[in-house]
């Protein structure tokens, strides 16, 4: 709506978001539904409980793991609507960080079993991304989008080529005596459950590979404004 509010005291204020009643069409068949009621939940467990109790007819926008769980309810059907949301690891490439060398970045990527990540975090409802362009997009080129396979042995070989050493199961950078550690940032669980769970999986993978990784989940505003925008991250 545009223009100034009515000054006529006889005109009552109305909710601008209210649904306008439809025009009666007696010549048409009556719909099977008298109406649709939407419920919004902050707690996914409460949503799942209401669905399983029969208080909801349909659910959308939930975490993949929750969707898979409630889909197992009798007479339920899971419908997938593919999107192009990318969940990825972003390294700080500023000078002075250990990640300014492609070999190191590839080694860390090869230490992540992304197929297992998809099964655990996304309940199998995601696809591997080989780059920033979705594989379903016309501009995607499979020849230049080389897959990075899960291969911890290759990762170890490449790090050793760059002068890294593994002492007592922990990797050390060339010329350093202390074990190499990483702080991995992500939105916190309430801001983005999928990204948080992905970061948890990556942190466990790198720690098992021999690089102690601390996962820090932050509220969305702090994650972006205080850390990413300022370059205060690894």
Secondary structure, 3 states (H helix, E strand, C coil): CCCCCCCCCCCCCCCCCCCCCCCCCCCCCCCCCCCCCCCCCCCHHHHHHHHHCCCCCCCCCCCHHHHHHHHCCCCCCCCCCCCCCCCCCCCCCCCCCHHHCHHHHHHHHHCCCHHHHHHHHCCCCCCCCCCCCCCCCCCCCCCCCCCCCCCHHHHHHHHHHCCCEEECCEEECCCCCCCCEEEEEEECCCCCHHHHHHHHHHHHHHHHHCCEEEEEEECHHHHHHHHHCCCCCC
